[in-house]
Amino acid sequence: MTDYILSNLLKKAAERFPDRTAIYFKGLEMTFSELDKKASRFASGLLNNGIKKGDRVGLYMPNYPEWIIAFFGIARMGGVVVPMNTRYKAKEVDYIMNNSEATSLVMTSDFMNLDYITILDSLRGKIPELKKVIVLGDRVLSGMTAFDEILEAGSDHAHDQALEDAILTAKEDDAVFILYTSGTTGEPKGAMLTNLNISKNAAQIAEVLEQNENDNTLIVVPFFHCFGCVIALSASVHAGSGVIPMPAFDAKASLEAMERYRISIVHGVPTMFINYLDVLKNKDFDLDAVRTGVMAGAPCPIEVMKGAIDKMGANISIAYGLTEASPVITMTRLDDSLEDRVETVGRALPEQEIKIIDEHGKELPLDKTGELVSRGYNIMKGYFKMPEQTSEAIDVDGWLHSGDLATMDDRGYIRIVGRKKEMYISGGFNVYPREIEEFLFTLPYVDNVSVIGVPDKRLGEAGMAVIKLKNGHNATKEELISHCKENIANFKVPKFVWFVDEYPMTESGKIQKFKLRDMAVEEFKLE
C-alpha cells in the first residue's frame, strides 16, 4: 500500500482499529471499519453512475458524516474533491462549479437559512459540465439522485474491478482536492492539492500533537476549509482518533460535547476560544480530557492562550500555513514556552524549507523583515488551469511566495509581522477586499469604495467598507449591509461602513489602504 495516498489513510485506520468508533454524531456511532466500507461503496456507486477517474466533484455540505464518506469515497475512485463554503450563494456556486469544470455535485438539500436545492435549481442550464447531482435529504428533485442511492449502487472494491483499478493506479502526485482561494484580484483560484500534500501534512500534524487512537477530536472548523479537512479530520484519521463533527459553531454546545465525549483535542480560530472562555465565566464543564489542539487563522492574544491552558487544560499548538501549502508550514511544539506560542508561529515541519527574502528575492539575515517563502513536499501542484497565476505564486526554484511579511530567529522560529496582500482574516475566514469591492461597485449610488480589514476584539479583524457616494445620492449603513447579506456569503459582509468624501491617495491616484486603515482605527476608536 502506497504510503501517502489520501484514501489509504482511512484504509490503514480501518485495518489497525476496525472496531474503534471513527465518528460520533447526534447519537450515531460509526466505526473505522464501517466508515471505510461506506467510502468504498460510495466510490463504487459514483463509478457505476458514470463518474470517472479525474472528474471534479463538488461537495456542498456542512460537517456531516456524509461529507467524510463522500470525501474519502471521491478520492478512492480517483475523483477530485471540490469543497464549497456552506455560506455560498448562487453567484459563488456558479463560479466554482464552472471554473473547476465539475461534472458532479454532492450536496445537502439545505443548511441553516440557505436552500441549496433552490440555489442549484436557479442555475439549471448554466453549468454545462454538470451531469450528476447527488442530494442528502428528503427533497430530491427530478434529475437528481439521493445520496443513499449512490451507496446502494456501489460495492466493496474487491467486487468492483473499476474501483480496484482506481485504487491500484493512484499516485502520490495525483490531485485529489481543489480548494478555492481568492487572490488580491478578487478572482478565486483553485489550489490543486495532491495525495502526498494532504496525507503527509496530516501525518506530521498528528505527530506534533502526539495524537493517537485514544484521542477524540472535536471538529467545529468547517470541512470545506483546509483547517477542518486536513488539520482536524485527516490528521485524526491518520492517528485512529475518533471525531465529533459539528455542522455549525456554538460555544456552549461545543463545551457540552467536550464533556460528553471526553474530547481530548480541540481545534479552532482564536475567536472560537474567546467564545469558549466567555461561556466558562458563567458555567463549569468537565474538561479533564482536553489536552491539546491547534489554534490558527489569526494572531493569538496572550490572554486567550492563557485561558485555553488554565481554563480548558489545552496545551495549544499555534500553526501557520496557506491553502497552497496544504496547509501547515510551521507549528509550535507542545513543550514550547508561552512566549513562543503567542509571539511566533513556531518552526517548520520536517522536510519543509523556509527563508525570508527581500523584494529582489535575496535571502535576508536573521531577524530581518521580508516575505516568507517555503518549499517542500506540501506545496500545491498549482492553480487549476491558471498557469500564469501558478508561476506568480511558485517561482522557478519551487519556492511558494506567501505574501506574508515575517522574521526568523536563530532557532528557525517565525514571527508574522504583516501581510503584503490586502487579504484580512475575520473569524478564521480569509476575506479578499477586491471581491467585495467589485460587488459594492455594482450599487448605483456608489462612486468609489475601498474595503479594509480593521481590528475587532472578537473576530480578530472585521471588514470595513469605506464608501464615497455619488453626488446627489444618499445611503445608510443598514441598507448597504442588508444588500450585502442578501447577495454574498455572510463572512464577507462588512461589519463597518464609513462614508467619506475623499481617500488618502498616492501620486498615481491609488488609494493608500494602510493609511486608510490607520485613519479608520482612529476614527472608530478600534483596538
KOLTOR-141493 format. One record per residue: residue in three letters; z, y, x of N, C-alpha, C, CB in turn. Coordinates in steps of 0.05 Angstrom, whole numbers, plus 5000, padded with zeros to 4 digits. Glycine has a CB too. Example, Ala and Ser with C-alpha at 12.3 -4.5 7.8 and 13.67 -1.06 7.14 Angstrom:
! residues 2
ALA515648865264515649105246515649345264518149115226;SER514249555257514349795273515750015258511449885282;
END
This chain:
! residues 527
MET500049765017500050005000500050255018502550004981;THR498150435014497950675030500450845026495450835022;ASP501450965048503951105047503951345028504751195074;TYR501951515030502151765016499951794994501851995036;ILE500251624975498551634950500451704927496951364945;LEU499851914912501752014892502651794872500452234876;SER500851644860501651444840503251224853499251334826;ASN503051194880504650984893507651064896503450924920;LEU508251324893511051404893512451254870511351714890;LEU511151254847512251124824512250814827510751204799;LYS510050714837509750424841512050324860507050354853;LYS512450464882514550384900517350394888514450554926;ALA517850604872520450634859520850404839520650904844;ALA518750324825518950104806519449834819516350084789;GLU518349804843518849554858521649544870516749534881;ARG522649784879525349784891527549794870525550024910;PHE527149944849529249984829528149934800530350274831;PRO527149694794525849654768527549714744524949364767;ASP530149654746531849694723533449954723533849464721;ARG532950124743534250384745533050564724533950504774;THR534650714709533550904690532151134704535751004671;ALA529651164698528051374711528251634695525151294713;ILE528251614668528151854651530351834629525351894638;TYR531852044627533752064604532752304588536752114613;PHE532152264562531052484546531852444517527952504550;LYS533652614507534452614479534952334468532252754462;GLY536552184481537151914472535351694483537151904443;LEU533051774493531151584505532051524534528251694504;GLU531951264541532351194569530051004577535151054573;MET528551084598526250934607526650854636523651094603;THR526450594642526850504669524350564686527550204670;PHE524650544712522350584730520250374724523250564760;SER521050124718519049914712517549994687520449644708;GLU518950084666517550164642515750404646519650234620;LEU516750604661515050844667512550764682516751044683;ASP512850594702510550504718508450364700511450324740;LYS509450194682507550044664506150244646509049834648;LYS507650434635506350634617504350804632508550814604;ALA504950874657502951024672500450864677504251104700;SER500750604682498350434686496750414660499150164696;ARG498250374638496850354612495450614604498950274589;PHE496650834610495351094605492951124622497351324609;ALA493151054648490851064666488550894656491650984694;SER489150644648487150464638485950564612488350184633;GLY487650684595486650794570484751024574488950884553;LEU485251184594483451404600480751294609484651594622;LEU480851104627478350984636476750854613478850774658;ASN478150724595476850594572475850794551478850404559;ASN476751044554475751254536473751434550478151424526;GLY472551344572470351484584471051694605468851614564;ILE473651714612474451904632474151764659477352004628;LYS472851894678472151764703473751874727469151814709;LYS473751714748475051794773473852064782474751574795;GLY475452244790474552514798474452714776471852484810;ASP474652624751474652814728477252984729474452674701;ARG476953244722479253414719480353384690478553704725;VAL482953354689484353314663486553524659485453024661;GLY486153694640488253894634490753774623487154104615;LEU493053894630495653794620497254034610497153634642;TYR497354054583498354294570500754204553496154424552;MET503054184566505354054553507954134568505053744553;PRO510154174554512654234568513853984581514654354548;ASN516354014590517653794605518453564586520153904619;TYR516553404579516953164562516552924580515053164538;PRO517652694572517052444586514052384587518452204573;GLU512552464566509652414565508152564587508552474538;TRP509252794594508052944617508152774642509453224622;ILE510352644647510752484670508852244670513652384673;ILE508652114646506851884642503951964648507051764614;ALA503252194636500452294640499952374669499852534621;PHE501752504682501552594709500952354728504052744718;PHE502652154727502151924744499851754735504751754746;GLY499351744709497151594698494451704706497251574668;ILE494151974704491652104712491152064742491752404706;ALA493252094758493052054787492251764793495652134801;ARG493351584778492951294784490051214779494751124767;MET488751334759485951254753483951434769485351284723;GLY485051594787483251754805482452024793480851604810;GLY483752104771483252364760484752584774483952364730;VAL484152824766485453064779486953214757483353244793;VAL489553234760491253374740490953674743494253294743;VAL490453804720490254094719492454194700487454194710;PRO494854244711497054324693496754614684499754294708;MET497754664659497554934649500255034639495454944626;ASN500755284644503255414636503555384605503255704644;THR505855304596506355264568506255524552508955114563;ARG506355744566506156004552503356114550507856214567;TYR501455964561498656054560497656074531496855874576;LYS495956274527494656314501491656264504495256594489;ALA490056314483487256234483485656334507485956324457;LYS486056594514484456704536484956554562485157004539;GLU487556484567488256354592487456064592491256384597;VAL487755934569486855654567483755634571487555524540;ASP482355824559479455834562478655854591478356074546;TYR479956034606479256074634479755824651480756314645;ILE482255714648483055494665481255244660485955424661;MET480855184635479254954628476354984637479254904597;ASN475155214634472455254642472155274672471255504629;ASN473955414685473755434714474155174728475855634724;SER475855004718476354744730474254534722479154644723;GLU472654604702470654424691471954164682468454364713;ALA474254204668475753974658474153834636478454064648;THR474153564638472753404617474653314595471453164630;SER477253344600479253244581481653424581480052954587;LEU483253404560485653564558487753384544485253824542;VAL490053364557492453234546494353444538493753014566;MET495153454513496853684503498753594481495053904493;THR500753754477502453714454501353894431505453784460;SER502153834407501053984384502054274383501653844358;ASP504554314391505754584391508254574407506354674361;PHE509154814415511554844430512655124426511054784460;MET515255134419516555384413514955534392516955554439;ASN513955774399512555934379509555924382513456214380;LEU508555734399505755714404504555464390505155714434;ASP502455504375501055284361498655214379500155364332;TYR498955004395496854934414494354834399497854714433;ILE494754694377492454594362490654834353493354434337;THR491955034342490455274332489055414356492355464318;ILE490555434378489355554402486855414411491355564425;LEU487055144412484754984421482454994400485554694427;ASP483254994375481154994354479655254355482454964326;SER480955474363479555734365477555734388481555954369;LEU477755534406475955524430473755314426477555464455;ARG473555194403471454994398468655114405471454904369;GLY467254954421464555044430464555224454463155174407;LYS466855314463467055504485467755364512469155714479;ILE468355104511469054954535467054724536472054854535;PRO464654774547462454584545463054314558460054694557;GLU464654304579465154054593467153874579466154104621;LEU468653994560470853844547469753634528472654044532;LYS470453384534469553154517471753014502468152954535;LYS474153024513476352874501478953044500476852614517;VAL480153054476482653194472484752994463482353434452;ILE486852964478488952764472491452924464489552584496;VAL492552864440494653024429497252854425493753144402;LEU499452964434502052854429503253004404503952884454;GLY503852854383504852974359503452864334504553274360;ASP504352954311503352854286500652984278505352884264;ARG500153224287497753374279495453314299498353674278;VAL493753134290491453064307488953124290491552764316;LEU487453324298485053404282482753214287484253694289;SER480753234270478353074273477153124301476253144251;GLY476352904314475252924341477252914363473653174343;MET479852914356481952884376483152604375484253094370;THR484552534396485652264399488652284403484352104422;ALA490152114389493052114392493852004420494451954370;PHE496052114431497052024457497551724457499652174464;ASP498851624436499451334434496951164433501151284410;GLU494751274422492251114422491251064450490151264405;ILE491651254468490751214496492450984508491051474512;LEU495050994503496750774514495950504502499750834507;GLU495350504477494550244464491850144474494550284433;ALA490150334482487450254492487550154521485550484489;GLY489850184534489950104562491349844567491450324577;SER491349764592492649514600493649544628490749264598;ASP495249354638496249354665493849344684498249124670;HIS494149454708491949464727490949184735492749614752;ALA492748984734491948714741489848604721494348524741;HIS489748724697487848634676485648834671489348574651;ASP485449034689483349244685482049284712484649504674;GLN479649174716478349194742477749474750475849024741;ALA476949644731476349924738478750064748475250074713;LEU481050014736483550144746484350024773485850104725;GLU484049774776484749644802482949764824484349344800;ASP480349804818478549924837479450204845475649924827;ALA480250364824481050634829483550644847481650784802;ILE485450464842487850444858487150374887489850244846;LEU485450174891484850074917483150274934483349824915;THR481650444920479950634934481150914938477250664920;ALA483650954928484951214930485451284960487651214915;LYS484951534966485251624994487351854995482551715006;GLU488651875018490652085021489352365018491952065048;ASP486852395025485552655024484352714996483352665045;ASP484552534977483552584950485152804937483552324934;ALA483852994924485253194908486353054883483453434901;VAL488853104876490052984852491153204834492152784859;PHE491153454843492553664829491053924834495553684838;ILE490254064813489154334817490954524802486154354806;LEU492554674817494454854805493455144809497254814818;TYR493255284787492055544787494155754795490855614760;THR493355924814495056144824493256384826496356064851;SER494156604814492556844815492656984842493357044793;GLY490557124849490557284873490957574866487957244889;THR490857744886491258034881488858144865491658184907;THR486658004865484358094849484758034819481757964859;GLY486757874813487257804785485657564776486558034768;GLU483957454792482357224784483856964793479457234796;PRO484856804774486356564782484656374798487456424757;LYS485856254818484456074836485855804834484456174865;GLY484255584834485355314832485855194859483455144816;ALA488355184867489155054892488954754890491955144901;MET487254624906486954334905488954204924484054254913;LEU490854064912492853924928492253624928495753974916;THR492653494951491853224954494253024951490653184982;ASN493552764951495652564951497652604974494352284953;LEU496552654998498252695021499952945018496552715046;ASN498653165010500153425007502653384991498353624993;ILE502353274966504653254948506553034956503653204920;SER505552794963507352574968509052614992505652314971;LYS507952715014509452755038511452985036507652795062;ASN510553195023512353425018514753335002510853655005;ALA514253174981516353074964518352904979515252914940;ALA517252734997518952555013520752715031517252355029;GLN519652925043521253085062523353255048519353275078;ILE522753355024524753495008527053315002523453604982;ALA526453064992528552874986530252815010527252614975;GLU528952805034530452745058532452965065528552695082;VAL531553215062533253445068535653445049531753715066;LEU535253375024537353375004539053115005536253404976;GLU538252925023539652665024539652534997542552705035;GLN537352554984537152454956536652154956534852604942;ASN537852014937537551724935537751624906539651584952;GLU537751364903537751234876540251284860537250944879;ASN542351384873544851444859544951724846547151404877;ASP542851874852542752154841541452164814541352334861;ASN542252354798540852434774540152724777542652394748;THR537652794771536553064775536053204749534053054792;LEU537153434745536553594721533953754728538853794714;ILE532053734710529553884715529054084692527053694717;VAL529854334697529354554679527054724688531954724675;VAL526354704714524054844723521554704712523954864755;PRO519554844704517254714690515554534707515554924677;PHE514654314695512954124710510354254717512453884692;PHE509354454703506754574709506854734734505754744685;HIS509154774745509554924770510254734792511855144767;CYS509454804817510054624840513054574842509054754865;PHE514654764835517554724837518354484820519054984828;GLY517454484795518154264777516853994784517554334749;CYS514254014791512653774795513253634821509753834793;VAL513453794843513753674870516753664878512153834890;ILE518053904879520753914888522653754871521654204890;ALA522353784844524253644826523353364819524553814801;LEU520953344808520053084797519252884819517753124778;SER517252964835516152774855518252684876513752894869;ALA519852874885521952804904523952614892523453054914;SER524552644866526452464852525252184850527152574825;VAL522652174843521351904840521351774868518551934829;HIS520651924888520651804915523351684922519952024936;ALA525551824914528251734922529351524903530051974923;GLY528051484880529151304860531351424843530151054873;SER531351694841533351834825532451854796533852114836;GLY534451854778533751904750533252194745535951804732;VAL531552254726531052534719531752594690528152614724;ILE532752834685533452924658531753174654536552984655;PRO529353154643527653384639528553544614524653304636;MET528353804616528953984593526454154588531454154598;PRO525454144563522954294557523254594560522154234529;ALA525554704554525954994557528755044568525655134529;PHE528955254584531555304597533555424578531155494621;ASP535855314577538155424563540655354580538455294534;ALA542055564589544155524608546355344597545355784617;LYS547255394573549455234561548654944558550355354534;ALA546254904547545254624543544854484570542554634528;SER544054634590543754514617546454424628542454714636;LEU548454594625551154524634552254284619553054764632;GLU551754274593552554034578551153784588551854074548;ALA548653804595547153584606548353494633544153644609;MET549053694650550253624676552753454672550953884691;GLU554353534652556753384646556253104634558553544627;ARG554453094615553852844601552552634619552052894577;TYR550652724635549152534651550052504680546252614651;ARG552352634686553452624713551252704733554452344720;ILE550052934728547853034744548953124772546353264730;SER547453034792548353104820546453304833548452854836;ILE544053334823542053514835541153714814539653364847;VAL541453974821540754184802538854384817543354334792;HIS536454404807534554594819534254834801531754454823;GLY533355054813532755284796532155534812535055334778;VAL531255744798530956004810533656144807528656174796;PRO534156354824536756494822537556574794536756734840;THR535556664778536156744751537656534735533656834736;MET536756284739538056054724540956024733536455794729;PHE541456044759544156014769545956254760544255994799;ILE544756484758546256714747547156654718544556974748;ASN545356544703545956474675548056254673543456384660;TYR547956054691550055854692552755974697549455644714;LEU552856154717555456274724556456454702555156434749;ASP554756574687555556734663556956564643553156884651;VAL555756334637556856144617559556044627554955914611;LEU559755984653562155864664564556054664561555764692;LYS563956314660566156504658567856464633565056794658;ASN566656344613567956314587568456024578566356444566;LYS567255834593567655554584567455374609565455474564;ASP569255174609569254984631567654734625572154904637;PHE566354634645564754384643565554204666561654434643;ASP565353944662565953754683563453724701566753474672;LEU563453864723561153874741561753724767560254154747;ASP563653534766564453404791562253254804566753204784;ALA560253164789558053004801556053184816556652854779;VAL555953444810553953614822554453634852553953904809;ARG552353594868552753614897550753794911552753344910;THR548253814901546253974916543954044897545253814940;GLY541954164909539554244894538054454910540354364867;VAL535854534900534154744913534154994896531254634918;MET534555214910534155474897531755604911536755654899;ALA529855704895527455814907526256004886525455594915;GLY524056134894522656304876523256604877523056214848;ALA525556664889526456944892528756954912527257074865;PRO529357184924531657204942534257134928531857484954;CYS536057004942538556924930540857114938539256634940;PRO541957254918544257434924546657264934545057604899;ILE548157374952550357224964552457144943551757394986;GLU552957314923554957244903553957004885555557484885;VAL551356984883550256754867550556494883547256804860;MET549956504909550356274926553256184926549356324954;LYS555056384930557956314930558756194903559556564936;GLY557756304881558356194855557455914851557256374834;ALA554955854861553855584858555555384874550955574869;ILE556655474897558255304913561055274901558455414942;ASP562355494894565155494886565455404857566255774889;LYS563655484839564055424810562555174801563055664794;MET560455104816558854874808559054644828555954954804;GLY560054694852560154484872557454414884561354244860;ALA555554594882552754544891552354644919550754664871;ASN551954464938551254534965548254594966552054314986;ILE547554834958544754904953543154944978544655164936;SER540654854977538654904998536755114988537154635006;ILE536155305005534055504999531355405009534855785011;ALA529355424993526655335001524755574999525755094984;TYR522755565016520655765016517955625018520955975039;GLY516055715003513355605005511355744987513455304998;LEU509155614985506955724969505655494954504855874986;THR504455544932502855344918500855214937501355454893;GLU499555384953497555294972498655114994496155524984;ALA501355104997502654945017504154705004504655105034;SER503654664979504254414964507254344959503054194977;PRO509254494957509354784963511154854986510154924939;VAL512954674995515054765013514254765042517454575009;ILE514854995055514355035083516955025099512855305089;THR518955165089521555175102523855105082522055445115;MET526055005093528454965077530855005095528554675065;THR533055105082535655095096536754815093537655315084;ARG538354735112539554465112542354475100539554345140;LEU543354245092545854245078548254325095546353965067;ASP547954305122550054395139549754675150550354195162;ASP547754825139547355095148549555275137544655205138;SER550055495151552155685143551255835118552655885166;LEU553255955104552756115081550856345088555356215069;GLU551356465112549756685121546756605123550756795148;ASP546256375135543456285138542256235111543356025155;ARG543856145091542656075066542156315048544555885051;VAL543356535054542756775037541056975052545356905028;GLU540956955079539357155094536757035104540957245118;THR536456765104534056645114532956445093534456505141;VAL530656345098529556125081529355865097526756205070;GLY530955855119531155615134528955585155531055375116;ARG528555335163526555275184524555075173527955165210;ALA522355045188520154885179520854595174517754905198;LEU519654475155519854185151518254045174518654095123;PRO518853785179517453645201514353655197518353355202;GLU513053655220510053645221508753895208509053395207;GLN510254115208509154365200509654575222510354465173;GLU507554735227507854945247507955215232505454945266;ILE509455395244509755665234509555865257512455705218;LYS508256085252508356315271508156575255506056285292;ILE508956785269508857055257506757215273511657195258;ILE504757325258502557465271502357755263499957315265;ASP500957905280500458185273497858205258500358365298;GLU496958455252494558485236492058395250494258785228;HIS492158345276489858255290489957945295489658395317;GLY491957815284492157525287493657435312489457405287;LYS494757625327496157555352499057485345496157795372;GLU500057265357502757175352504757375364503256895365;LEU506757435347508757635355511157505368509657795330;PRO512657655383515157555395517257505374516257755416;LEU519357365381521557305362522757565351523757145376;ASP523557555326524957775312523158015307527257865329;LYS520557985311518658205304517358135277516458235326;THR516958345261515858315234512858295234516758545216;GLY511858095220508958055217508457855194507657955243;GLU505957775191505357585170505957305178502357615163;LEU507257155160507856875165505356705159510156775147;VAL504556545178502356355174503356075181499856425192;SER502255875168503255595172500855405173505155515150;ARG501455175186499354975189500754695189497755015215;GLY499354505176500554235176499254055154503554245172;TYR500453825150499453625131499453735102501153375132;ASN501153945097501654035070499654245060504354135068;ILE497954345077496154565069493954455050494854695094;MET493554605029491654525008488854455019491454744987;LYS487354315003484654245010482854495008483554014993;GLY483654674991482054924987482255004958479154884995;TYR481055224951480855314923478455184911480755624921;PHE478755084887476554944873474155114870477554834846;LYS471955034882469355174881469555474887468255134853;MET471255534906471555814916471655814946474055954904;PRO469455754960469555734989470255995003466855634999;GLU469356224992469956475005472956535004468356704992;GLN474156494981476956544978478556344995477856524949;THR477556094998478855905015478855995044477455625012;SER476556085053476456175081478056425086473556225089;GLU478556585066480356815069483256725071480057005045;ALA483956505057486756415058487356235082487356255032;ILE485356075090485755885112483755945134485555585103;ASP484656025158482856105179481555865192484256275199;VAL479755915211478255705224479955505239476155825242;ASP482355595247484155415261486155265243485655575282;GLY485755295217487355155198489955285190488054895209;TRP490355535197492755685190492555805162493455905211;LEU494455745145494655865119496056135121496055675099;HIS494756345111495856615112497356665086493656825117;SER500056705089501756725066501656985052504556665074;GLY500957205067501157465055504057575054500057465027;ASP505957415064508757495065509457595093510557265057;LEU511057805094511957915119514657795126512158225117;ALA514957705151517357555158517957595187516957255152;THR520357505195521157485223522157205228523357705230;MET522157125254523156855261525056895285520856665268;ASP527356755283529256775306528856555326532156775295;ASP530556545346530156345367530856055359531956415391;ARG531956025335532355755324530055665306535055745308;GLY528155845301526055775282526655845254525355495284;TYR528855985249529556065222528056315213532656115219;ILE527156305189525356515179526756705159522956385164;ARG526256965163527257165144524757285131529057375157;ILE524657275105522457405090523257695085521757255063;VAL521657885094522458165091520758325072522358295119;GLY518558215062516958355043514358205038516258645054;ARG512558325022510058195016507758385021510058094987;LYS505758285034503258435037501858445010501458315059;LYS502058234996500758224970502458384949500357934960;GLU501258454928502558614908504058434888500658784893;MET503658174889505057994871508058034871504357704879;TYR509258014847512158004846513057754831513258264832;ILE515557694834516657444822518757514802517857254844;SER518257444777520057514755521257254743518657684733;GLY523757214747525056974736523856724747524856974706;GLY522756734771521556494783518556464779522956254773;PHE517356634762514556624757513056824774513956664726;ASN510956744786509256934801507657104781507256784820;VAL507757364785506357544767504457714784508257724750;TYR501957744775499957874791499058134777497557684797;PRO499758364788499358614774496458664765500158834791;ARG494458594782491758654775490958524748489858564797;GLU491858284744491158144719492158294694492257854719;ILE494658394696495858544674494558824671498958574678;GLU493958944694492659204694489959184680492259314722;GLU488358974686485758944673486058914643484258704685;PHE488158774635488558744606489359014593490858544601;LEU491159164606492059414595489859624594494459524611;PHE487959604613485659794613483959764588483959744638;THR484159544574482559504550483659664526482459204543;LEU486059764529487159924507485860204506490259954510;PRO485060284482483460534480484860784489482660574452;TYR487560784490488961034497489861044526491461054480;VAL489160834541490060824569487860944587490660534578;ASP488661144603486761264622486961134649487361574624;ASN489461074657489860934682492460784680489861134707;VAL492760574696495160404695495560284723494960194673;SER498060264730498860124754501359954747499460314778;VAL501259694752503459514746504859444772502559264731;ILE507459484773509059424797511459254789510059694810;GLY512559114810515058974806517359144815514958704822;VAL519459164798521759324805524259154804521959564785;PRO526459234817528859064818530059024790530959184836;ASP530958774785532258714760534558514766530158594739;LYS536958574756539258414763538958124754541758534752;ARG537758084731537657814721535157664729537757824690;LEU532957794729530357664735529557674765528157794719;GLY531057834781530257874809528358104810528957624820;GLU526158084797524258304794523158294765521958284814;ALA522558534755521258544728518858724730523358664707;GLY517058694712514658854712515059134700512458714697;MET513659324712513659594701510759684699515359794717;ALA509859764676507159874672507460174673505859774645;VAL506160294694506260584697503560684687506760664728;ILE503660834665501160894650500661194647501360764622;LYS498161264651497261534645495461514620495661654670;LEU496261664600494761654574492361844575496661734551;LYS490361774559488061954557488862204542485761814542;ASN487562424548488162684536487962654505486162904546;GLY490062764492490062764463491062514451487362814453;HIS491862314467492862064456495862034461491361824469;ASN497161894442499961834445500361534442501661984423;ALA502561434454503261154451506161124457501560974471;THR507360904448510160854453510460594469511760824426;LYS512660574482513260334497513260094479516060354511;GLU514260124455514559894436511759784428516059984412;GLU509859974422507259864413505759744436505660094400;LEU506059854460504759734483505759454489505059924507;ILE508459424490509659164496508958964474512659194499;SER508959064448508258884426505358774429508559034400;HIS503558954438500758864441500558664464499059114448;CYS502158704485502158514507503158244498503858614531;LYS505358244483506557994474504657824456509158054458;GLU502957964442501057824425498757694440499958014404;ASN498257784464495857704478496157574505494157944482;ILE498457604518498757484544501357334545498557694567;ALA501557154564504056994568506457174571503756794592;ASN508757094560511057284559512157354586513157164542;PHE511857184606512957254632511257474646513057014650;LYS508857524635507157734646507658004632504257654643;VAL509057994609509458244594511358434609510558174565;PRO510558684614512258864629514858914613510859134634;LYS517058924628519658984616519959294613521958874633;PHE518759444631519059734631516259854627520359834657;VAL516260084614513860244611514560534619512560234582;TRP512960644637513460924646510861074643514460924676;PHE510961284625508661454621508761684641508461554592;VAL506561724656506461924677503962094674506561794705;ASP503962324687501662504687499962464712502562794685;GLU501262354733499762314758501162094775499462574774;TYR499761994795500761794812500761894841499061534810;PRO502461774858502161834887499661694897504761734903;MET497961854910495261744917494761774947493061894902;THR493061594957492161614985489861824985491161344996;GLU489061905009486862095012484261985000486462175041;SER484061725000481661594990481761544960481061335004;GLY483961634947484161614919485461364908481461634907;LYS486861204925488160964915491061014909487860734936;ILE492060884889494960914882496660784903495560794854;GLN498660934913500460824933502760684918501561054951;LYS502460424915504360274899507160274911503459994895;PHE507360274937510060264949511560524943509860214979;LYS510160744943511461004936512161004906509661244943;LEU510260904890510760894861513260734854508260774847;ARG513560514869515860344864518460494871515660084881;ASP518460634894520760784902521460994881520360914930;MET519361124871519861334850520961214825517161474844;ALA519960974817520960844793523860754796519160604787;VAL524560654819527360574824529160814820527660454852;GLU528361044831530061284829530061384800529061504848;GLU527761394787527561504760529161344740524561504751;PHE529061074743530460894724533160794734528660664717;LYS533960894757536560814769536860514770538860934752;LEU534760384782534760094783536059994809531859994782;GLU537259754808538559644832538559344830541459754835;
END
